[in-house]
Amino acid sequence: MGQVIYKLGDDISTDIIYPGRYMATVLPTETPQFAFADIKELNERMKTKQVPPGSVIVGGKNFGCGSSREQAVSTLKGYDLIIIAPNFARIFLQNSINLGLQTVTCPEIDANVGDDLEVNSTEVMNKKTGRKFSVIPLPKARQAIVEAGGLIAYTRKRVMVGKSSV
C-alpha cells in the first residue's frame, strides 16, 4: 500500500520530471536530487527523505511526454515511487520498464494527496473512499522485467538461470 504524496495534471513532460538543465548529470545515483526540481515543495520533500519508498504520485493523461530522456525515469526510480496515471507516453513507459519503475496504467484513477492506495495487478483500491479502479496490466514479459528491477537485472537473472541449468 502506498500513500499519494502528490497529484499532477495532464501532459507532465520529462522536462518537468527531470529538467533539461541537469542533463549533464546522468548517473542514476545522482539524478534523484533533481526530481521535479521546479516543483519546489515536492522536490524538497523528496530530497529531505520525507517521502517513504512505495509512495505514489498520481498523474494525468500522457504522463512522461516529451523527450526520451531516461533520467526522467531514473530520478523517480531513485525514490522507489509508484506512478499511477490514466496513460503514459510510449517512450516513458518503455524506459520505466527497462529501469524497473513501477508504473500503473489506471484510466479512471481518482485519488488525492493523503489517500492510501492498494495496488495489485488488476486494480487500484482507494482505501479512503473504498472505490476500486481497473488497471490495464503490462504484458507478462514486461511485468517480469519490472519485478526483476529492470532490464539489466532481468537479463542477469536469466543468464544465471541458464548457466545453472547447463
C-alpha positions as CSV (number, residue, x, y, z in Angstrom):
1,M,0.0,0.0,0.0
2,G,1.3,3.5,-0.8
3,Q,0.2,6.9,0.1
4,V,-0.4,9.6,-2.6
5,I,2.2,12.3,-2.0
6,Y,1.4,14.4,-5.0
7,K,-1.1,14.8,-7.7
8,L,-0.2,16.2,-11.1
9,G,-2.3,17.1,-14.2
10,D,-2.2,16.0,-17.8
11,D,0.8,16.2,-20.1
12,I,3.5,16.1,-17.5
13,S,6.7,16.2,-19.6
14,T,10.0,14.6,-19.0
15,D,11.3,18.2,-18.7
16,I,9.0,18.7,-15.7
17,I,10.1,15.4,-14.1
18,Y,13.8,16.0,-14.8
19,P,14.6,19.5,-16.1
20,G,16.9,19.6,-19.1
21,R,19.4,21.9,-17.4
22,Y,20.5,18.9,-15.3
23,M,21.2,16.7,-18.3
24,A,25.0,16.8,-17.5
25,T,24.1,14.6,-14.5
26,V,23.2,11.2,-15.8
27,L,24.2,8.7,-13.1
28,P,21.1,7.1,-11.5
29,T,22.7,7.6,-8.1
30,E,22.8,11.4,-8.7
31,T,19.7,12.1,-10.7
32,P,17.1,11.8,-7.9
33,Q,18.1,15.1,-6.3
34,F,16.7,16.8,-9.4
35,A,13.3,15.1,-9.5
36,F,10.6,17.8,-10.1
37,A,13.2,20.5,-9.4
38,D,10.8,23.2,-10.5
39,I,8.0,21.9,-8.2
40,K,9.9,23.2,-5.1
41,E,7.7,21.7,-2.4
42,L,7.7,18.2,-3.9
43,N,11.5,18.3,-4.7
44,E,12.3,19.4,-1.2
45,R,10.2,16.7,0.5
46,M,11.9,14.1,-1.6
47,K,15.4,15.3,-1.1
48,T,14.9,15.5,2.7
49,K,13.6,11.9,2.8
50,Q,10.0,12.9,3.8
51,V,8.8,10.5,1.1
52,P,8.9,6.8,2.0
53,P,9.6,4.2,-0.6
54,G,6.4,2.9,-2.2
55,S,4.8,6.4,-2.1
56,V,2.5,7.2,-5.0
57,I,2.4,10.1,-7.5
58,V,-0.9,10.3,-9.4
59,G,-0.5,11.8,-12.8
60,G,-2.9,12.8,-15.5
61,K,-3.1,11.7,-19.2
62,N,0.1,11.4,-21.2
63,F,2.4,11.2,-18.2
64,G,6.1,11.4,-19.3
65,C,5.5,13.0,-22.7
66,G,8.3,15.0,-24.4
67,S,11.9,13.9,-24.8
68,S,13.1,10.3,-24.5
69,R,15.4,11.1,-21.6
70,E,15.9,8.1,-19.5
71,Q,16.8,10.3,-16.5
72,A,13.2,11.2,-16.1
73,V,12.6,7.6,-15.0
74,S,15.8,7.1,-13.1
75,T,15.1,10.2,-11.0
76,L,11.8,8.6,-9.9
77,K,13.2,5.1,-9.5
78,G,15.8,6.6,-7.1
79,Y,12.9,7.3,-4.7
80,D,11.2,3.9,-5.3
81,L,8.0,5.7,-6.3
82,I,4.9,4.2,-7.8
83,I,3.4,6.3,-10.7
84,I,-0.3,5.9,-11.4
85,A,-1.8,7.6,-14.4
86,P,-4.6,7.1,-17.0
87,N,-1.9,6.5,-19.6
88,F,1.8,7.1,-20.2
89,A,3.8,8.4,-23.1
90,R,5.1,5.4,-25.0
91,I,8.9,6.1,-24.6
92,F,8.5,7.0,-20.9
93,L,6.6,3.7,-20.3
94,Q,9.3,1.7,-22.1
95,N,12.1,3.5,-20.1
96,S,10.1,2.7,-16.9
97,I,10.0,-1.0,-17.8
98,N,13.7,-1.0,-18.7
99,L,14.7,0.6,-15.4
100,G,12.2,-1.2,-13.2
101,L,10.0,1.8,-12.2
102,Q,6.5,0.7,-11.2
103,T,4.1,2.5,-13.4
104,V,0.4,1.6,-13.2
105,T,-2.0,2.4,-16.1
106,C,-5.3,3.2,-14.5
107,P,-7.7,5.1,-16.8
108,E,-10.3,6.1,-14.2
109,I,-8.0,6.7,-11.2
110,D,-9.4,9.1,-8.7
111,A,-7.2,9.8,-5.7
112,N,-6.0,12.8,-3.8
113,V,-2.9,13.7,-1.7
114,G,-3.0,11.7,1.5
115,D,-5.2,8.8,0.2
116,D,-3.8,5.3,0.8
117,L,-3.9,3.2,-2.3
118,E,-3.7,-0.6,-2.5
119,V,-2.3,-1.6,-5.9
120,N,-2.3,-5.0,-7.5
121,S,-2.1,-6.4,-11.0
122,T,-5.8,-5.9,-11.7
123,E,-7.0,-2.9,-9.7
124,V,-6.2,0.1,-7.5
125,M,-8.3,0.5,-4.4
126,N,-8.6,3.8,-2.7
127,K,-8.7,2.8,1.0
128,K,-10.1,6.3,1.9
129,T,-13.1,6.2,-0.4
130,G,-13.4,2.5,-0.8
131,R,-13.5,2.9,-4.6
132,K,-11.8,0.4,-6.9
133,F,-10.3,1.3,-10.3
134,S,-9.4,-1.2,-13.1
135,V,-5.8,-1.4,-14.2
136,I,-4.5,-2.1,-17.7
137,P,-1.8,-4.6,-16.8
138,L,1.5,-4.8,-18.6
139,P,2.1,-7.9,-20.7
140,K,3.6,-10.7,-18.6
141,A,7.1,-10.4,-20.1
142,R,7.3,-6.7,-19.4
143,Q,5.9,-7.1,-15.9
144,A,8.7,-9.7,-15.2
145,I,11.3,-7.1,-16.2
146,V,9.8,-4.6,-13.8
147,E,9.6,-7.1,-11.0
148,A,13.2,-8.1,-11.6
149,G,14.3,-4.5,-11.1
150,G,14.7,-3.6,-14.7
151,L,16.1,-5.0,-18.0
152,I,19.7,-5.4,-16.8
153,A,18.7,-7.2,-13.6
154,Y,16.2,-9.3,-15.6
155,T,18.9,-10.3,-18.1
156,R,21.4,-11.1,-15.4
157,K,18.8,-13.3,-13.7
158,R,18.0,-15.1,-17.0
159,V,21.7,-15.6,-17.8
160,M,22.3,-17.1,-14.3
161,V,19.3,-19.4,-14.6
162,G,20.6,-20.5,-18.0
163,K,24.1,-21.2,-16.5
164,S,22.7,-23.2,-13.6
165,S,20.7,-25.5,-15.9
166,V,23.7,-26.4,-18.0
